[in-house]
Amino acid sequence: MNPRWTLLLHLCSWPITSGGALKRNLVLALLTLLLLLPFCKEKESEEPTQEVFFEVKAGESTSRIALRLDSLDIISHHRLFVISAKLKGLDRSLQQGVYRLHTNMSEDSVLLMLSRGAIATVAVTIPEGLRLRDIASRLTKAGVVNQDTFLALCRDKKLLLEFNIPFGSFEGLLFPDTYSFPLGILSEDVLRVGILPEDVLRAGILPEDVLRAGILPEDVLRVMVRRFFEVAEPMLREVSLDTLLILASIVEREAYLEEERPVIASVFLNRLKEGLPLESCATIEYALPRHKERLTYADLRIPSPYNTYINTGLPPGPICSPGKASLEAVANPKKTKYLYFVSKGDGSHYFSETAAEHEQMKRKLNKERSRNGA
């Protein structure tokens, strides 16, 4: 044991009689002086570091926490940890949650982490343009939710009513962003040992039977939906929720170049004003049971409310989660008279005001593709 800890324990064991005021003051002074020194655990520099997930439970005492930290070799002596916490006024400030610690941390660092609530989190990035099922899959792979449970919540009528959502699900409303969710521990082995298998640590993935998000799946959903409304709130002053979200989701799937988003949005808005079908291939892809690399003319005739080739107006709901750029494109579209666009094959598009121009451009592109063997 570190000589400093030996001295401290020896001082703590001194008997102090009623007449030993001088001895009492000396003991307290020495205790204070020693504990104000760097509060650290001395280890050999070559000692390997072991990452440990440690859970502070609700209502757990500092002494109980210290005993468990000591048993995992995170701290050197639980009694000194408790004394330090009391002297620093932190003994009632250790916060509930799961912490990512390691076995060569100083006791002072551990105490500060637990008192500040620097809990371990799992980060999940949701890119633009994903559908509900794809978002649920990503959250599940990260150990945040159970996929089936989460998808059921995305269609829960009470939750939809909570946010006044006019659609049958939260499709499109789980905003694309990077989220950090607190961890919780499920596995009794991890609770007992505190150490994850090496392959799990390397992969950075949290299996459902080991770790989970320390947050309810419905609260995960709420976090993502609230993020959408934070971003969309200024735009909803100009455009209704259904128009903004549905069209932005279509723009998200149709546009490749950032500068074309406001132009593509203008095409769909112009077609709505003219009473023309939107004729978006992205909505056909959403309606199909399986993804197809290339749509056929037969696909354009499938009976679905999402088929914007045979139905006028907006489809029943969004087809993906659009990003901020697509939402802004619908709220502030470019002023054009375009009613048509066709892909050049490189991510960009030709835009036309009339059907004749559009057909002419399609013939030109088809000839070019034939010459190139496409």
C-alpha positions in Angstrom: 0.0 0.0 0.0 1.1 3.6 -0.7 2.9 4.9 2.5 0.6 7.9 2.5 -2.5 5.6 2.8 -0.8 3.7 5.6 -0.1 6.9 7.5 -3.7 8.1 7.0 -5.2 4.8 8.3 -2.8 4.9 11.3 -3.9 8.5 12.1 -7.5 7.5 11.8 -7.0 4.8 14.4 -5.5 7.1 17.0 -7.6 7.2 20.2 -8.6 10.7 21.0 -9.5 11.3 24.6 -11.6 14.1 26.0 -8.4 16.0 27.0 -6.6 15.3 23.8 -7.6 18.5 22.0 -4.0 19.1 20.8 -3.8 15.6 19.5 -7.2 15.9 17.8 -6.2 19.1 16.1 -2.9 17.5 15.0 -4.6 14.5 13.6 -7.2 16.7 11.7 -4.4 18.9 10.4 -2.4 16.0 9.1 -5.4 14.4 7.6 -6.3 17.5 5.7 -2.8 18.1 4.6 -2.4 14.6 3.3 -5.7 14.5 1.6 -5.1 17.8 -0.1 -2.0 16.3 -1.8 -2.7 14.8 -5.3 -5.2 12.2 -4.6 -4.0 9.4 -6.9 -3.3 5.8 -7.0 0.3 4.9 -7.8 0.7 2.1 -10.3 3.6 0.8 -12.4 3.7 2.7 -15.7 3.9 -0.6 -17.6 0.7 -1.9 -16.0 -1.9 -2.6 -18.7 -5.2 -0.6 -18.6 -8.5 -2.4 -18.4 -11.6 -0.6 -19.5 -14.5 -1.1 -17.0 -18.2 -0.2 -17.2 -19.3 0.7 -13.7 -22.9 1.4 -12.7 -23.8 3.8 -9.8 -27.3 2.7 -8.8 -30.1 5.0 -7.5 -29.8 5.7 -3.8 -26.5 3.8 -3.5 -24.3 5.0 -0.6 -20.7 6.4 -1.1 -19.3 3.6 1.0 -21.0 0.9 -1.1 -19.8 2.6 -4.3 -16.3 2.7 -2.9 -16.3 -0.9 -1.9 -17.3 -2.0 -5.4 -14.7 0.3 -7.0 -12.1 -1.2 -4.8 -13.2 -4.8 -5.7 -12.7 -3.9 -9.4 -9.2 -2.5 -8.7 -10.3 1.0 -9.9 -9.3 2.6 -6.5 -6.7 1.5 -4.0 -8.7 1.8 -0.8 -12.4 2.3 -0.3 -12.1 4.0 3.1 -9.8 6.7 1.9 -12.1 7.3 -1.1 -15.0 7.9 1.3 -13.0 10.2 3.5 -11.9 12.3 0.4 -15.5 12.5 -0.8 -16.6 13.8 2.5 -13.8 16.3 2.9 -14.6 17.6 -0.6 -18.3 17.7 0.1 -19.0 15.2 -2.7 -20.2 12.2 -0.7 -23.8 13.0 -1.5 -23.1 14.1 -5.1 -22.2 10.8 -6.8 -24.7 10.5 -9.6 -26.6 7.5 -10.9 -25.6 6.1 -14.2 -23.1 3.9 -16.1 -19.5 5.2 -16.3 -16.7 4.1 -18.6 -13.7 3.9 -16.3 -10.3 2.2 -16.5 -8.0 0.6 -13.9 -5.2 3.1 -14.0 -7.3 6.2 -13.2 -6.5 8.2 -10.1 -9.1 8.1 -7.4 -9.5 11.9 -7.7 -10.5 11.4 -11.4 -13.0 8.7 -10.5 -14.5 10.9 -7.8 -14.8 13.9 -10.1 -16.4 11.8 -12.9 -19.0 10.3 -10.6 -19.8 13.6 -8.9 -20.1 15.5 -12.3 -22.3 12.7 -13.8 -19.9 12.2 -16.7 -21.7 9.0 -17.6 -20.8 6.7 -20.5 -22.9 7.3 -23.7 -23.3 5.6 -27.0 -23.3 7.8 -30.1 -25.5 7.0 -33.1 -25.4 8.9 -36.4 -28.6 8.9 -38.5 -27.9 10.1 -42.0 -30.4 12.0 -44.2 -32.9 10.0 -46.3 -33.3 6.9 -44.1 -36.7 5.2 -43.6 -38.1 4.3 -40.2 -37.1 0.6 -40.5 -33.5 1.7 -41.4 -33.3 4.1 -38.5 -34.7 1.4 -36.1 -32.0 -1.0 -37.5 -29.2 1.4 -36.8 -30.4 2.2 -33.3 -30.7 -1.6 -32.6 -27.2 -2.3 -33.8 -25.9 0.4 -31.5 -27.7 -1.3 -28.6 -30.1 1.6 -28.0 -33.4 0.0 -28.7 -35.1 -3.3 -29.6 -36.1 -3.0 -33.3 -39.6 -4.5 -33.1 -40.4 -2.5 -29.9 -39.2 0.7 -31.4 -41.1 0.3 -34.7 -44.3 -0.5 -32.7 -43.8 2.8 -30.8 -43.3 4.6 -34.1 -47.0 3.7 -34.8 -48.3 4.3 -31.3 -51.5 6.4 -31.5 -50.9 8.0 -28.1 -47.4 9.1 -29.0 -48.6 10.4 -32.3 -51.3 12.4 -30.5 -48.7 13.7 -28.1 -47.0 15.5 -30.9 -50.2 16.2 -33.0 -48.8 14.2 -35.9 -51.3 13.9 -38.7 -49.7 10.7 -40.2 -50.0 7.1 -39.2 -46.4 6.8 -38.0 -43.4 8.9 -37.2 -41.9 8.2 -40.7 -39.9 11.3 -41.6 -40.0 12.8 -38.1 -36.9 11.2 -36.7 -34.5 13.9 -37.5 -31.1 13.0 -39.1 -28.4 13.9 -36.6 -25.8 12.4 -34.3 -27.3 11.5 -30.9 -25.7 10.5 -27.6 -27.7 8.2 -25.4 -26.7 7.2 -21.8 -25.8 3.6 -21.3 -27.4 1.1 -18.9 -26.2 -2.4 -18.0 -28.3 -5.5 -18.5 -25.8 -8.4 -18.3 -25.3 -9.7 -14.7 -21.8 -10.7 -15.8 -21.0 -7.1 -16.6 -22.6 -5.9 -13.3 -20.5 -8.4 -11.4 -17.2 -8.2 -13.3 -17.6 -4.8 -14.9 -15.5 -5.8 -17.9 -16.7 -6.2 -21.5 -15.3 -8.9 -23.9 -12.4 -7.6 -26.0 -14.3 -8.2 -29.3 -17.2 -6.0 -28.1 -14.8 -3.2 -27.1 -13.0 -3.3 -30.4 -16.2 -3.3 -32.4 -17.7 -0.4 -30.4 -21.1 -2.1 -30.6 -23.2 -2.8 -27.6 -25.1 -6.1 -27.8 -28.6 -6.1 -26.3 -27.7 -8.8 -23.8 -24.8 -6.9 -22.5 -25.5 -3.2 -22.5 -28.5 -1.1 -23.5 -29.3 2.6 -23.6 -30.1 3.9 -20.1 -33.2 5.6 -21.6 -36.6 4.2 -22.5 -37.2 3.6 -26.2 -40.2 6.0 -26.2 -37.9 8.7 -24.9 -35.4 7.9 -27.7 -38.2 8.6 -30.1 -39.2 11.8 -28.3 -35.6 13.1 -28.4 -35.4 12.6 -32.2 -38.9 14.0 -32.9 -38.2 17.1 -30.7 -35.0 17.6 -32.6 -37.1 17.7 -35.9 -39.4 20.4 -34.5 -36.5 22.4 -33.2 -35.1 22.6 -36.7 -38.4 22.9 -38.6 -40.1 25.4 -36.3 -39.1 28.5 -38.3 -40.1 26.8 -41.6 -43.5 25.7 -40.2 -44.5 29.4 -40.1 -44.4 29.4 -43.9 -45.5 25.9 -44.8 -47.9 23.4 -43.3 -46.4 20.3 -41.6 -47.7 17.8 -44.2 -46.5 19.9 -47.2 -43.1 20.7 -45.6 -42.3 17.2 -44.4 -43.8 15.1 -47.3 -42.2 17.3 -50.1 -38.9 17.6 -48.2 -38.7 13.8 -47.9 -39.3 13.5 -51.7 -36.6 16.2 -52.4 -34.2 14.3 -50.1 -34.5 11.1 -52.2 -34.6 12.9 -55.6 -31.7 15.4 -55.1 -28.1 14.6 -55.2 -26.5 18.1 -55.6 -27.1 20.5 -52.8 -27.7 23.4 -55.2 -30.4 21.6 -57.0 -32.6 21.0 -53.9 -34.5 24.3 -54.1 -35.0 23.9 -57.8 -36.4 20.3 -57.4 -38.6 21.6 -54.6 -39.9 24.3 -57.0 -40.8 21.7 -59.6 -43.0 19.8 -57.2 -44.6 22.9 -55.7 -45.3 24.2 -59.3 -46.9 20.8 -60.2 -49.1 20.9 -57.1 -50.3 24.4 -58.0 -51.1 23.2 -61.6 -52.9 20.1 -60.3 -50.4 17.8 -62.0 -49.3 14.5 -60.4 -45.9 14.8 -58.8 -44.5 11.9 -60.8 -41.7 11.1 -58.3 -39.8 7.9 -58.8 -38.8 8.1 -55.1 -42.4 7.6 -54.1 -42.6 4.5 -56.3 -39.5 3.0 -54.6 -41.2 3.6 -51.3 -44.3 1.8 -52.4 -42.5 -1.3 -53.7 -42.0 -4.2 -51.3 -38.3 -4.5 -52.2 -35.6 -2.1 -53.4 -35.0 -2.1 -57.2 -32.0 -0.6 -58.9 -34.1 0.4 -61.9 -37.8 1.0 -62.1 -39.9 -0.4 -65.0 -43.0 1.1 -66.7 -45.0 -1.5 -64.9 -43.8 -0.2 -61.6 -45.2 3.2 -62.4 -48.7 1.7 -62.5 -48.7 -0.1 -59.2 -51.9 0.5 -57.2 -50.6 2.5 -54.1 -51.6 5.8 -52.5 -47.8 6.5 -52.7 -47.8 6.2 -56.5 -47.5 9.8 -57.5 -47.7 8.9 -61.2 -51.4 7.9 -61.0 -52.5 10.0 -58.0 -52.5 13.8 -57.8 -51.7 15.8 -54.7 -49.4 14.7 -51.9 -48.9 11.1 -50.9 -50.3 10.1 -47.5 -47.1 10.7 -45.6 -43.3 11.2 -45.8 -41.1 8.6 -47.5 -37.9 9.2 -45.4 -36.4 11.5 -42.8 -35.3 14.6 -44.7 -32.3 16.7 -43.6 -32.3 20.4 -42.9 -31.3 21.3 -46.4 -34.3 19.6 -48.0 -36.6 21.2 -45.4 -35.2 24.6 -46.2 -35.5 23.9 -49.9 -39.3 23.4 -49.6 -39.8 26.3 -47.2 -37.7 28.6 -49.5 -37.8 27.1 -53.0 -36.1 28.8 -56.0 -38.6 30.9 -58.1 -39.0 29.0 -61.3 -41.6 27.9 -63.9 -40.1 24.4 -64.2 -42.6 21.5 -64.2 -40.3 18.7 -65.2 -36.8 17.4 -64.6 -34.8 14.4 -65.8 -31.6 12.9 -64.5 -28.4 13.3 -66.6 -27.0 10.2 -65.0 -24.2 12.1 -63.1 -26.3 13.3 -60.2 -27.4 16.5 -61.9 -30.7 17.1 -63.8 -32.1 18.9 -66.8 -35.1 21.1 -65.9 -37.9 22.0 -68.3 -41.0 24.3 -68.3 -43.0 22.3 -70.9 -43.8 18.7 -71.6 -42.4 19.2 -75.2 -39.0 20.4 -73.8 -39.0 17.5 -71.3 -39.7 14.9 -74.0 -37.0 16.4 -76.2 -34.5 16.3 -73.4 -35.4 12.6 -72.6 -34.9 11.6 -76.2 -31.5 13.4 -76.3 -30.4 11.6 -73.1 -31.6 8.2 -74.4 -29.5 8.7 -77.6 -26.4 9.6 -75.6 -26.9 6.6 -73.4 -27.3 4.4 -76.4 -24.1 5.7 -78.0 -22.3 5.1 -74.7 -23.7 1.6 -74.4 -25.6 2.4 -71.1 
